[in-house]
């Protein structure tokens, strides 16, 4: 190999990489500028009073639910907390109690994040000790559809204290007792 040829090939590669670098930088800067412009437009849109119900960082599902709300295939529910304060959530007409609980969790986390920063809420503890009610009927079955419980657009759902009876608990003492009782009989034989 000729040393002059290898140097010129390396020189060509260097000039090629140098020539693409400014293009890449320009593309990156224009992409960054587009992203900043998009974020500023989104912030301006969300400050509009008409769009006050859109979350600050909307997901595609949030936007879809709000569109369905305008089309009439979704409903807006008011959730009243134990202290009397309330907030609204939008749900599809086919939503279940479990979907409502997830929407309440998401909305509460957003509210807490805005007011107090990051804070952990034990939702397992909340759902073990409290339940949702509508017209004095407890919404205990997570798989039941909201509309089958009489919930429609502009309905109010309340938090209420709830003590779960042993009928609903899956792991009871009786099962444990039967297991050890069976062992006790085998030992005596």
N, CA, C and O atoms as a DFTB+ gen file, in Angstrom:
756 C
 N C O
     1  1       0.832      -1.193       0.000
     2  2       0.000       0.000       0.000
     3  2       0.868       1.245       0.000
     4  3       1.936       1.298       0.610
     5  1       0.378       2.214      -0.690
     6  2       1.090       3.481      -0.767
     7  2       0.720       4.332       0.441
     8  3      -0.466       4.557       0.682
     9  1       1.692       4.810       1.203
    10  2       1.372       5.626       2.380
    11  2       0.628       6.910       2.002
    12  3      -0.162       7.409       2.803
    13  1       0.851       7.442       0.842
    14  2       0.153       8.658       0.408
    15  2      -1.325       8.418       0.199
    16  3      -2.149       9.284       0.492
    17  1      -1.669       7.228      -0.314
    18  2      -3.070       6.904      -0.542
    19  2      -3.819       6.749       0.765
    20  3      -4.931       7.258       0.907
    21  1      -3.225       6.051       1.724
    22  2      -3.922       5.853       2.994
    23  2      -4.142       7.178       3.711
    24  3      -5.158       7.360       4.383
    25  1      -3.177       8.123       3.570
    26  2      -3.352       9.425       4.208
    27  2      -4.497      10.187       3.556
    28  3      -5.286      10.830       4.249
    29  1      -4.596      10.121       2.238
    30  2      -5.669      10.857       1.557
    31  2      -7.039      10.238       1.856
    32  3      -8.034      10.956       1.951
    33  1      -7.091       8.912       2.004
    34  2      -8.359       8.268       2.362
    35  2      -8.788       8.684       3.754
    36  3      -9.964       8.957       3.993
    37  1      -7.835       8.733       4.672
    38  2      -8.151       9.170       6.037
    39  2      -8.576      10.627       6.043
    40  3      -9.461      11.032       6.797
    41  1      -7.912      11.425       5.167
    42  2      -8.250      12.836       5.077
    43  2      -9.683      13.015       4.554
    44  3     -10.429      13.865       5.039
    45  1     -10.061      12.184       3.536
    46  2     -11.416      12.245       2.996
    47  2     -12.457      11.887       4.043
    48  3     -13.498      12.536       4.149
    49  1     -12.159      10.827       4.833
    50  2     -13.091      10.438       5.898
    51  2     -13.250      11.546       6.918
    52  3     -14.355      11.801       7.396
    53  1     -12.155      12.203       7.251
    54  2     -12.207      13.297       8.228
    55  2     -13.038      14.449       7.690
    56  3     -13.836      15.037       8.420
    57  1     -12.852      14.775       6.410
    58  2     -13.640      15.880       5.850
    59  2     -15.099      15.502       5.723
    60  3     -15.976      16.353       5.869
    61  1     -15.382      14.193       5.444
    62  2     -16.776      13.753       5.388
    63  2     -17.427      13.874       6.751
    64  3     -18.558      14.346       6.869
    65  1     -16.707      13.444       7.787
    66  2     -17.292      13.521       9.122
    67  2     -17.437      14.960       9.576
    68  3     -18.378      15.288      10.299
    69  1     -16.523      15.821       9.163
    70  2     -16.625      17.232       9.508
    71  2     -17.795      17.862       8.766
    72  3     -18.511      18.691       9.329
    73  1     -17.995      17.481       7.517
    74  2     -19.080      18.072       6.737
    75  2     -20.451      17.627       7.254
    76  3     -21.414      18.387       7.154
    77  1     -20.562      16.403       7.807
    78  2     -21.848      15.967       8.332
    79  2     -22.086      16.497       9.735
    80  3     -23.233      16.610      10.168
    81  1     -21.023      16.821      10.446
    82  2     -21.207      17.319      11.808
    83  2     -22.020      18.607      11.857
    84  3     -22.962      18.679      12.646
    85  1     -21.714      19.617      11.069
    86  2     -22.538      20.834      11.124
    87  2     -23.987      20.561      10.737
    88  3     -24.899      21.183      11.281
    89  1     -24.209      19.636       9.803
    90  2     -25.581      19.293       9.422
    91  2     -26.318      18.647      10.585
    92  3     -27.483      18.947      10.848
    93  1     -25.596      17.728      11.296
    94  2     -26.213      17.068      12.451
    95  2     -26.513      18.070      13.557
    96  3     -27.566      18.009      14.192
    97  1     -25.582      18.991      13.784
    98  2     -25.778      20.013      14.814
    99  2     -26.959      20.898      14.455
   100  3     -27.777      21.230      15.313
   101  1     -27.049      21.282      13.185
   102  2     -28.162      22.129      12.743
   103  2     -29.489      21.395      12.884
   104  3     -30.490      21.976      13.304
   105  1     -29.489      20.101      12.526
   106  2     -30.718      19.316      12.661
   107  2     -31.104      19.175      14.124
   108  3     -32.280      19.264      14.476
   109  1     -30.100      18.953      14.978
   110  2     -30.374      18.819      16.408
   111  2     -30.909      20.124      16.984
   112  3     -31.858      20.124      17.767
   113  1     -30.287      21.247      16.587
   114  2     -30.740      22.545      17.083
   115  2     -32.135      22.870      16.582
   116  3     -32.945      23.428      17.322
   117  1     -32.427      22.526      15.328
   118  2     -33.767      22.804      14.812
   119  2     -34.797      21.904      15.503
   120  3     -35.916      22.338      15.773
   121  1     -34.419      20.646      15.790
   122  2     -35.303      19.743      16.515
   123  2     -35.556      20.259      17.928
   124  3     -36.679      20.226      18.431
   125  1     -34.491      20.733      18.548
   126  2     -34.616      21.297      19.903
   127  2     -35.485      22.549      19.879
   128  3     -36.301      22.760      20.776
   129  1     -35.311      23.375      18.861
   130  2     -36.111      24.595      18.732
   131  2     -37.581      24.247      18.495
   132  3     -38.474      24.886      19.051
   133  1     -37.829      23.221      17.659
   134  2     -39.210      22.790      17.416
   135  2     -39.855      22.283      18.698
   136  3     -41.018      22.575      18.977
   137  1     -39.092      21.520      19.476
   138  2     -39.606      20.980      20.745
   139  2     -39.939      22.110      21.716
   140  3     -40.980      22.080      22.373
   141  1     -39.059      23.107      21.809
   142  2     -39.300      24.246      22.703
   143  2     -40.524      25.039      22.247
   144  3     -41.332      25.473      23.068
   145  1     -40.656      25.226      20.927
   146  2     -41.809      25.955      20.385
   147  2     -43.102      25.194      20.666
   148  3     -44.115      25.793      21.028
   149  1     -43.062      23.861      20.497
   150  2     -44.228      23.026      20.758
   151  2     -44.623      23.090      22.234
   152  3     -45.807      23.182      22.559
   153  1     -43.635      23.042      23.121
   154  2     -43.917      23.120      24.555
   155  2     -44.527      24.479      24.920
   156  3     -45.455      24.541      25.727
   157  1     -44.019      25.554      24.340
   158  2     -44.576      26.877      24.648
   159  2     -46.003      27.015      24.123
   160  3     -46.852      27.613      24.784
   161  1     -46.278      26.456      22.916
   162  2     -47.642      26.489      22.376
   163  2     -48.580      25.661      23.238
   164  3     -49.715      26.069      23.485
   165  1     -48.118      24.496      23.702
   166  2     -48.940      23.643      24.555
   167  2     -49.240      24.338      25.880
   168  3     -50.361      24.262      26.382
   169  1     -48.246      25.010      26.444
   170  2     -48.459      25.745      27.692
   171  2     -49.463      26.874      27.497
   172  3     -50.309      27.110      28.360
   173  1     -49.373      27.578      26.360
   174  2     -50.319      28.658      26.074
   175  2     -51.731      28.113      25.895
   176  3     -52.695      28.722      26.360
   177  1     -51.860      26.970      25.224
   178  2     -53.176      26.359      25.039
   179  2     -53.777      25.914      26.367
   180  3     -54.968      26.108      26.610
   181  1     -52.954      25.317      27.227
   182  2     -53.468      24.820      28.498
   183  2     -53.832      25.942      29.462
   184  3     -54.593      25.722      30.404
   185  1     -53.295      27.149      29.239
   186  2     -53.673      28.296      30.069
   187  2     -55.022      28.880      29.661
   188  3     -55.583      29.699      30.388
   189  1     -55.542      28.472      28.519
   190  2     -56.842      28.930      28.051
   191  2     -57.929      28.407      28.989
   192  3     -57.938      27.215      29.295
   193  1     -58.849      29.263      29.459
   194  2     -59.887      28.819      30.390
   195  2     -60.812      27.736      29.828
   196  3     -61.387      26.957      30.588
   197  1     -60.954      27.684      28.524
   198  2     -61.807      26.663      27.912
   199  2     -61.217      25.276      28.133
   200  3     -61.956      24.301      28.274
   201  1     -59.900      25.182      28.164
   202  2     -59.208      23.901      28.332
   203  2     -58.735      23.686      29.769
   204  3     -57.722      23.025      29.998
   205  1     -59.456      24.237      30.724
   206  2     -59.053      24.129      32.128
   207  2     -59.130      22.699      32.641
   208  3     -58.435      22.359      33.598
   209  1     -59.956      21.850      32.031
   210  2     -60.093      20.478      32.513
   211  2     -59.023      19.535      31.963
   212  3     -58.966      18.372      32.365
   213  1     -58.182      20.013      31.059
   214  2     -57.105      19.179      30.513
   215  2     -55.951      19.176      31.513
   216  3     -55.533      20.243      31.964
   217  1     -55.428      18.007      31.867
   218  2     -54.301      17.947      32.804
   219  2     -53.067      18.639      32.237
   220  3     -52.958      18.832      31.026
   221  1     -52.136      19.013      33.117
   222  2     -50.919      19.716      32.701
   223  2     -50.051      18.870      31.777
   224  3     -49.497      19.379      30.802
   225  1     -49.935      17.601      32.076
   226  2     -49.176      16.692      31.213
   227  2     -50.141      15.614      30.728
   228  3     -50.144      14.499      31.249
   229  1     -50.958      15.947      29.730
   230  2     -51.991      14.994      29.304
   231  2     -51.407      13.794      28.570
   232  3     -50.480      13.922      27.771
   233  1     -51.969      12.634      28.858
   234  2     -51.623      11.438      28.102
   235  2     -52.635      11.302      26.971
   236  3     -53.631      12.023      26.919
   237  1     -52.365      10.380      26.083
   238  2     -53.282      10.148      24.967
   239  2     -54.646       9.673      25.480
   240  3     -55.681      10.043      24.927
   241  1     -54.645       8.854      26.537
   242  2     -55.904       8.369      27.112
   243  2     -56.712       9.519      27.714
   244  3     -57.937       9.543      27.597
   245  1     -56.031      10.475      28.359
   246  2     -56.728      11.640      28.922
   247  2     -57.420      12.448      27.826
   248  3     -58.584      12.828      27.954
   249  1     -56.694      12.697      26.766
   250  2     -57.256      13.477      25.655
   251  2     -58.414      12.717      25.012
   252  3     -59.436      13.312      24.669
   253  1     -58.254      11.397      24.848
   254  2     -59.313      10.579      24.257
   255  2     -60.574      10.612      25.118
   256  3     -61.681      10.724      24.592
   257  1     -60.412      10.515      26.430
   258  2     -61.567      10.568      27.329
   259  2     -62.263      11.923      27.251
   260  3     -63.492      11.984      27.248
   261  1     -61.496      13.004      27.188
   262  2     -62.097      14.335      27.091
   263  2     -62.826      14.532      25.761
   264  3     -63.863      15.193      25.710
   265  1     -62.287      13.964      24.696
   266  2     -62.981      14.034      23.396
   267  2     -64.293      13.256      23.477
   268  3     -65.328      13.723      23.004
   269  1     -64.244      12.063      24.081
   270  2     -65.463      11.269      24.249
   271  2     -66.478      11.969      25.145
   272  3     -67.684      11.808      24.962
   273  1     -65.999      12.740      26.107
   274  2     -66.890      13.517      26.970
   275  2     -67.657      14.548      26.141
   276  3     -68.856      14.745      26.337
   277  1     -66.963      15.195      25.223
   278  2     -67.618      16.177      24.353
   279  2     -68.581      15.512      23.376
   280  3     -69.589      16.102      22.986
   281  1     -68.263      14.274      22.981
   282  2     -69.132      13.558      22.038
   283  2     -70.306      12.873      22.737
   284  3     -71.233      12.415      22.070
   285  1     -70.282      12.797      24.055
   286  2     -71.380      12.193      24.798
   287  2     -71.180      10.733      25.150
   288  3     -72.080      10.119      25.723
   289  1     -70.043      10.159      24.832
   290  2     -69.802       8.752      25.181
   291  2     -68.941       8.618      26.430
   292  3     -68.366       7.559      26.682
   293  1     -68.854       9.677      27.202
   294  2     -68.150       9.654      28.485
   295  2     -68.927      10.514      29.462
   296  3     -69.819      11.265      29.065
   297  1     -68.591      10.406      30.733
   298  2     -69.310      11.164      31.762
   299  2     -68.327      11.820      32.710
   300  3     -67.214      11.337      32.916
   301  1     -68.762      12.933      33.284
   302  2     -67.965      13.644      34.275
   303  2     -68.571      13.350      35.644
   304  3     -69.763      13.562      35.866
   305  1     -67.739      12.861      36.555
   306  2     -68.185      12.534      37.903
   307  2     -67.511      13.459      38.905
   308  3     -66.360      13.854      38.721
   309  1     -68.220      13.796      39.949
   310  2     -67.657      14.571      41.044
   311  2     -67.383      13.626      42.192
   312  3     -68.280      12.913      42.643
   313  1     -66.156      13.616      42.665
   314  2     -65.757      12.767      43.780
   315  2     -65.660      13.657      45.012
   316  3     -64.877      14.606      45.041
   317  1     -66.467      13.344      46.038
   318  2     -66.494      14.123      47.263
   319  2     -65.699      13.370      48.329
   320  3     -66.007      12.227      48.667
   321  1     -64.667      14.042      48.850
   322  2     -63.819      13.422      49.863
   323  2     -64.463      13.573      51.243
   324  3     -65.467      14.269      51.391
   325  1     -63.885      12.924      52.241
   326  2     -64.439      12.950      53.594
   327  2     -64.431      14.346      54.213
   328  3     -65.283      14.656      55.046
   329  1     -63.480      15.191      53.817
   330  2     -63.429      16.542      54.377
   331  2     -64.367      17.517      53.668
   332  3     -64.391      18.701      54.002
   333  1     -65.133      17.034      52.700
   334  2     -66.114      17.863      52.007
   335  2     -65.599      18.474      50.714
   336  3     -66.391      18.986      49.923
   337  1     -64.307      18.435      50.484
   338  2     -63.772      18.954      49.230
   339  2     -64.058      17.958      48.111
   340  3     -64.296      16.777      48.363
   341  1     -64.031      18.442      46.890
   342  2     -64.349      17.565      45.764
   343  2     -63.473      17.891      44.565
   344  3     -62.852      18.952      44.492
   345  1     -63.441      16.962      43.640
   346  2     -62.769      17.160      42.362
   347  2     -63.516      16.344      41.316
   348  3     -64.269      15.428      41.646
   349  1     -63.297      16.691      40.053
   350  2     -63.995      16.022      38.950
   351  2     -63.060      15.069      38.222
   352  3     -61.865      15.332      38.085
   353  1     -63.621      13.959      37.758
   354  2     -62.907      13.023      36.897
   355  2     -63.806      12.698      35.710
   356  3     -65.031      12.679      35.829
   357  1     -63.185      12.446      34.574
   358  2     -63.931      12.065      33.370
   359  2     -63.727      10.576      33.141
   360  3     -62.600      10.081      33.177
   361  1     -64.830       9.862      32.904
   362  2     -64.795       8.410      32.708
   363  2     -65.621       8.059      31.466
   364  3     -66.602       8.729      31.147
   365  1     -65.206       7.003      30.781
   366  2     -66.011       6.495      29.675
   367  2     -67.296       5.878      30.227
   368  3     -67.326       5.451      31.381
   369  1     -68.342       5.825      29.431
   370  2     -69.607       5.247      29.883
   371  2     -69.493       3.762      30.198
   372  3     -70.315       3.225      30.940
   373  1     -68.490       3.093      29.645
   374  2     -68.290       1.654      29.868
   375  2     -67.320       1.365      31.003
   376  3     -66.929       0.214      31.194
   377  1     -66.921       2.383      31.764
   378  2     -65.918       2.224      32.818
   379  2     -66.469       1.415      33.988
   380  3     -67.672       1.411      34.253
   381  1     -65.562       0.734      34.679
   382  2     -65.916      -0.050      35.858
   383  2     -65.513       0.713      37.113
   384  3     -64.902       1.779      37.040
   385  1     -65.866       0.147      38.268
   386  2     -65.489       0.751      39.548
   387  2     -63.967       0.788      39.666
   388  3     -63.409       1.751      40.191
   389  1     -63.307      -0.235      39.189
   390  2     -61.842      -0.273      39.228
   391  2     -61.250       0.867      38.392
   392  3     -60.269       1.485      38.805
   393  1     -61.829       1.150      37.231
   394  2     -61.373       2.266      36.398
   395  2     -61.557       3.590      37.134
   396  3     -60.702       4.473      37.061
   397  1     -62.674       3.722      37.840
   398  2     -62.928       4.934      38.622
   399  2     -61.891       5.084      39.727
   400  3     -61.395       6.185      39.967
   401  1     -61.563       3.991      40.396
   402  2     -60.551       4.046      41.448
   403  2     -59.196       4.466      40.885
   404  3     -58.469       5.237      41.511
   405  1     -58.864       3.959      39.708
   406  2     -57.590       4.335      39.077
   407  2     -57.586       5.815      38.694
   408  3     -56.568       6.489      38.844
   409  1     -58.723       6.324      38.198
   410  2     -58.823       7.735      37.833
   411  2     -58.720       8.624      39.073
   412  3     -58.096       9.684      39.033
   413  1     -59.337       8.185      40.177
   414  2     -59.254       8.935      41.437
   415  2     -57.802       8.971      41.912
   416  3     -57.305      10.008      42.351
   417  1     -57.143       7.837      41.817
   418  2     -55.735       7.756      42.246
   419  2     -54.881       8.718      41.417
   420  3     -54.069       9.464      41.964
   421  1     -55.068       8.696      40.106
   422  2     -54.273       9.551      39.221
   423  2     -54.540      11.029      39.500
   424  3     -53.608      11.827      39.590
   425  1     -55.808      11.387      39.637
   426  2     -56.172      12.795      39.873
   427  2     -55.648      13.270      41.229
   428  3     -55.144      14.388      41.344
   429  1     -55.767      12.423      42.257
   430  2     -55.283      12.790      43.588
   431  2     -53.772      12.961      43.577
   432  3     -53.248      13.896      44.183
   433  1     -53.073      12.071      42.897
   434  2     -51.621      12.192      42.802
   435  2     -51.220      13.481      42.093
   436  3     -50.251      14.126      42.493
   437  1     -51.954      13.867      41.042
   438  2     -51.681      15.128      40.345
   439  2     -51.900      16.317      41.271
   440  3     -51.080      17.234      41.309
   441  1     -52.999      16.307      42.014
   442  2     -53.306      17.414      42.926
   443  2     -52.246      17.518      44.015
   444  3     -51.766      18.610      44.320
   445  1     -51.880      16.375      44.601
   446  2     -50.856      16.374      45.656
   447  2     -49.510      16.833      45.111
   448  3     -48.773      17.541      45.797
   449  1     -49.185      16.439      43.893
   450  2     -47.918      16.829      43.290
   451  2     -47.859      18.343      43.101
   452  3     -46.823      18.957      43.352
   453  1     -48.968      18.950      42.659
   454  2     -49.009      20.400      42.461
   455  2     -48.893      21.147      43.780
   456  3     -48.190      22.154      43.868
   457  1     -49.581      20.657      44.809
   458  2     -49.634      21.377      46.078
   459  2     -48.410      21.141      46.959
   460  3     -47.840      22.090      47.497
   461  1     -48.009      19.888      47.108
   462  2     -47.015      19.568      48.120
   463  2     -45.758      18.885      47.587
   464  3     -44.870      18.555      48.373
   465  1     -45.659      18.668      46.311
   466  2     -44.517      17.925      45.796
   467  2     -44.783      16.439      45.907
   468  3     -45.927      16.011      46.058
   469  1     -43.712      15.647      45.832
   470  2     -43.871      14.193      45.866
   471  2     -44.294      13.736      47.257
   472  3     -43.674      14.105      48.255
   473  1     -45.338      12.944      47.316
   474  2     -45.844      12.413      48.578
   475  2     -46.432      11.043      48.315
   476  3     -47.153      10.854      47.336
   477  1     -46.132      10.085      49.181
   478  2     -46.614       8.721      48.982
   479  2     -47.957       8.531      49.678
   480  3     -48.118       8.879      50.848
   481  1     -48.915       7.978      48.946
   482  2     -50.226       7.659      49.502
   483  2     -50.400       6.156      49.388
   484  3     -50.206       5.587      48.313
   485  1     -50.763       5.511      50.484
   486  2     -50.983       4.072      50.473
   487  2     -52.419       3.800      50.018
   488  3     -53.355       3.847      50.815
   489  1     -52.572       3.519      48.739
   490  2     -53.899       3.282      48.193
   491  2     -54.477       1.971      48.671
   492  3     -55.698       1.845      48.764
   493  1     -53.657       1.001      48.975
   494  2     -54.150      -0.262      49.528
   495  2     -54.833       0.003      50.866
   496  3     -55.904      -0.536      51.142
   497  1     -54.215       0.826      51.683
   498  2     -54.808       1.181      52.978
   499  2     -56.134       1.934      52.775
   500  3     -57.114       1.676      53.473
   501  1     -56.149       2.845      51.833
   502  2     -57.374       3.622      51.593
   503  2     -58.515       2.713      51.157
   504  3     -59.617       2.809      51.698
   505  1     -58.271       1.827      50.184
   506  2     -59.355       0.984      49.691
   507  2     -59.720      -0.116      50.682
   508  3     -60.821      -0.662      50.604
   509  1     -58.818      -0.461      51.621
   510  2     -59.181      -1.419      52.669
   511  2     -60.099      -0.798      53.721
   512  3     -60.916      -1.493      54.325
   513  1     -59.961       0.517      53.939
   514  2     -60.712       1.172      55.010
   515  2     -61.839       2.080      54.535
   516  3     -62.699       2.464      55.328
   517  1     -61.846       2.421      53.270
   518  2     -62.876       3.313      52.730
   519  2     -63.399       2.723      51.423
   520  3     -62.708       1.959      50.750
   521  1     -64.610       3.085      51.085
   522  2     -65.162       2.659      49.799
   523  2     -65.876       3.846      49.171
   524  3     -66.096       4.870      49.818
   525  1     -66.227       3.696      47.924
   526  2     -66.983       4.715      47.218
   527  2     -68.465       4.392      47.332
   528  3     -68.855       3.225      47.290
   529  1     -69.283       5.416      47.473
   530  2     -70.732       5.214      47.528
   531  2     -71.406       6.158      46.541
   532  3     -70.914       7.246      46.243
   533  1     -72.547       5.699      46.049
   534  2     -73.388       6.516      45.191
   535  2     -74.821       6.280      45.631
   536  3     -75.305       5.148      45.610
   537  1     -75.498       7.343      46.027
   538  2     -76.866       7.272      46.540
   539  2     -76.966       6.218      47.646
   540  3     -77.843       5.354      47.617
   541  1     -76.075       6.300      48.596
   542  2     -76.007       5.427      49.779
   543  2     -75.800       3.945      49.454
   544  3     -76.036       3.099      50.317
   545  1     -75.376       3.612      48.262
   546  2     -75.030       2.235      47.903
   547  2     -73.520       2.147      47.758
   548  3     -72.902       2.945      47.053
   549  1     -72.933       1.164      48.435
   550  2     -71.491       0.988      48.388
   551  2     -71.082       0.329      47.076
   552  3     -71.691      -0.647      46.637
   553  1     -70.060       0.868      46.473
   554  2     -69.519       0.324      45.222
   555  2     -68.348      -0.593      45.581
   556  3     -67.188      -0.184      45.529
   557  1     -68.669      -1.835      45.943
   558  2     -67.658      -2.769      46.441
   559  2     -67.092      -3.632      45.320
   560  3     -65.897      -3.927      45.316
   561  1     -67.923      -4.039      44.378
   562  2     -67.472      -4.921      43.303
   563  2     -66.691      -4.114      42.270
   564  3     -67.264      -3.286      41.562
   565  1     -65.369      -4.359      42.182
   566  2     -64.521      -3.609      41.263
   567  2     -64.849      -3.861      39.802
   568  3     -64.544      -3.017      38.959
   569  1     -65.454      -4.979      39.476
   570  2     -65.731      -5.320      38.082
   571  2     -67.090      -4.841      37.599
   572  3     -67.416      -5.012      36.424
   573  1     -67.893      -4.242      38.478
   574  2     -69.216      -3.785      38.040
   575  2     -69.092      -2.480      37.248
   576  3     -68.260      -1.626      37.556
   577  1     -69.922      -2.348      36.238
   578  2     -69.919      -1.166      35.384
   579  2     -70.606      -0.030      36.129
   580  3     -71.614      -0.244      36.803
   581  1     -70.064       1.174      36.009
   582  2     -70.610       2.322      36.742
   583  2     -72.067       2.584      36.388
   584  3     -72.872       2.889      37.268
   585  1     -72.414       2.470      35.117
   586  2     -73.793       2.753      34.704
   587  2     -74.785       1.751      35.303
   588  3     -75.951       2.094      35.498
   589  1     -74.348       0.520      35.601
   590  2     -75.248      -0.455      36.220
   591  2     -75.527      -0.117      37.680
   592  3     -76.473      -0.637      38.273
   593  1     -74.704       0.754      38.258
   594  2     -74.923       1.215      39.631
   595  2     -75.690       2.538      39.680
   596  3     -75.803       3.150      40.741
   597  1     -76.216       2.978      38.538
   598  2     -76.989       4.211      38.497
   599  2     -76.147       5.461      38.334
   600  3     -76.657       6.572      38.482
   601  1     -74.893       5.305      38.038
   602  2     -74.002       6.458      37.884
   603  2     -74.065       6.927      36.435
   604  3     -73.881       6.144      35.503
   605  1     -74.331       8.225      36.265
   606  2     -74.398       8.810      34.928
   607  2     -73.646      10.137      34.946
   608  3     -72.985      10.465      35.931
   609  1     -73.745      10.892      33.869
   610  2     -73.036      12.161      33.772
   611  2     -73.458      13.106      34.901
   612  3     -74.639      13.196      35.236
   613  1     -72.495      13.798      35.475
   614  2     -72.679      14.762      36.571
   615  2     -73.140      14.124      37.878
   616  3     -73.707      14.817      38.723
   617  1     -72.918      12.841      38.069
   618  2     -73.246      12.176      39.331
   619  2     -72.164      12.484      40.361
   620  3     -71.033      12.833      40.024
   621  1     -72.548      12.343      41.624
   622  2     -71.584      12.519      42.719
   623  2     -71.307      11.168      43.349
   624  3     -72.214      10.377      43.608
   625  1     -70.025      10.926      43.589
   626  2     -69.570       9.707      44.242
   627  2     -68.860      10.145      45.513
   628  3     -68.043      11.065      45.487
   629  1     -69.171       9.490      46.627
   630  2     -68.642       9.885      47.925
   631  2     -67.709       8.820      48.484
   632  3     -67.895       7.626      48.249
   633  1     -66.701       9.269      49.228
   634  2     -65.891       8.353      50.034
   635  2     -66.646       8.117      51.325
   636  3     -67.227       9.049      51.882
   637  1     -66.648       6.905      51.802
   638  2     -67.255       6.626      53.102
   639  2     -66.449       5.543      53.803
   640  3     -65.858       4.682      53.152
   641  1     -66.427       5.587      55.148
   642  2     -65.703       4.544      55.883
   643  2     -66.317       3.181      55.602
   644  3     -67.530       3.054      55.439
   645  1     -65.471       2.172      55.549
   646  2     -65.947       0.841      55.198
   647  2     -65.136      -0.191      55.958
   648  3     -63.906      -0.194      55.895
   649  1     -65.814      -1.055      56.665
   650  2     -65.163      -2.177      57.326
   651  2     -65.551      -3.414      56.553
   652  3     -66.729      -3.756      56.451
   653  1     -64.552      -4.082      56.008
   654  2     -64.815      -5.251      55.188
   655  2     -65.213      -6.425      56.080
   656  3     -64.525      -6.750      57.048
   657  1     -66.312      -7.041      55.740
   658  2     -66.746      -8.196      56.531
   659  2     -65.920      -9.415      56.136
   660  3     -65.235      -9.403      55.113
   661  1     -65.986     -10.448      56.937
   662  2     -65.204     -11.650      56.677
   663  2     -65.649     -12.371      55.410
   664  3     -64.896     -13.163      54.843
   665  1     -66.861     -12.098      54.976
   666  2     -67.358     -12.743      53.764
   667  2     -66.486     -12.343      52.571
   668  3     -66.211     -13.173      51.704
   669  1     -66.043     -11.062      52.519
   670  2     -65.280     -10.576      51.383
   671  2     -63.796     -10.889      51.478
   672  3     -63.095     -10.855      50.467
   673  1     -63.309     -11.189      52.659
   674  2     -61.881     -11.492      52.799
   675  2     -61.597     -12.884      52.277
   676  3     -62.328     -13.829      52.575
   677  1     -60.561     -13.008      51.517
   678  2     -60.230     -14.289      50.904
   679  2     -59.502     -15.210      51.881
   680  3     -59.748     -16.416      51.895
   681  1     -58.617     -14.657      52.688
   682  2     -57.829     -15.466      53.606
   683  2     -58.374     -15.284      55.022
   684  3     -58.133     -14.258      55.658
   685  1     -59.073     -16.237      55.488
   686  2     -59.641     -16.125      56.819
   687  2     -58.937     -17.092      57.766
   688  3     -58.146     -17.932      57.337
   689  1     -59.230     -16.967      59.039
   690  2     -58.640     -17.858      60.035
   691  2     -59.131     -19.291      59.848
   692  3     -58.408     -20.246      60.134
   693  1     -60.342     -19.432      59.375
   694  2     -60.926     -20.763      59.220
   695  2     -60.058     -21.636      58.307
   696  3     -59.833     -22.810      58.602
   697  1     -59.577     -21.073      57.213
   698  2     -58.739     -21.842      56.302
   699  2     -57.465     -22.296      57.009
   700  3     -57.031     -23.439      56.863
   701  1     -56.879     -21.389      57.770
   702  2     -55.666     -21.711      58.510
   703  2     -55.955     -22.795      59.551
   704  3     -55.170     -23.724      59.740
   705  1     -57.074     -22.655      60.205
   706  2     -57.456     -23.613      61.241
   707  2     -57.651     -25.001      60.637
   708  3     -57.201     -25.996      61.205
   709  1     -58.315     -25.068      59.499
   710  2     -58.536     -26.358      58.854
   711  2     -57.212     -27.021      58.483
   712  3     -57.062     -28.235      58.618
   713  1     -56.249     -26.216      58.012
   714  2     -54.961     -26.779      57.624
   715  2     -54.255     -27.399      58.825
   716  3     -53.790     -28.536      58.755
   717  1     -54.176     -26.657      59.924
   718  2     -53.482     -27.171      61.102
   719  2     -54.281     -28.266      61.800
   720  3     -53.710     -29.173      62.405
   721  1     -55.613     -28.173      61.711
   722  2     -56.447     -29.206      62.314
   723  2     -56.220     -30.550      61.623
   724  3     -56.178     -31.592      62.278
   725  1     -56.075     -30.522      60.308
   726  2     -55.801     -31.745      59.547
   727  2     -54.457     -32.342      59.918
   728  3     -54.320     -33.564      59.980
   729  1     -53.473     -31.507      60.162
   730  2     -52.163     -32.000      60.568
   731  2     -52.224     -32.633      61.950
   732  3     -51.560     -33.633      62.221
   733  1     -53.025     -32.039      62.809
   734  2     -53.145     -32.524      64.177
   735  2     -53.725     -33.943      64.182
   736  3     -53.278     -34.794      64.952
   737  1     -54.717     -34.197      63.328
   738  2     -55.318     -35.539      63.264
   739  2     -54.312     -36.565      62.775
   740  3     -54.280     -37.684      63.287
   741  1     -53.486     -36.207      61.791
   742  2     -52.515     -37.145      61.267
   743  2     -51.453     -37.495      62.296
   744  3     -50.950     -38.618      62.318
   745  1     -51.117     -36.556      63.131
   746  2     -50.096     -36.801      64.147
   747  2     -50.617     -37.785      65.197
   748  3     -49.857     -38.637      65.659
   749  1     -51.899     -37.690      65.587
   750  2     -52.463     -38.579      66.609
   751  2     -52.548     -40.015      66.127
   752  3     -52.455     -40.931      66.943
   753  1     -52.718     -40.242      64.861
   754  2     -52.864     -41.603      64.343
   755  2     -51.581     -42.318      64.427
   756  3     -51.496     -43.483      64.039
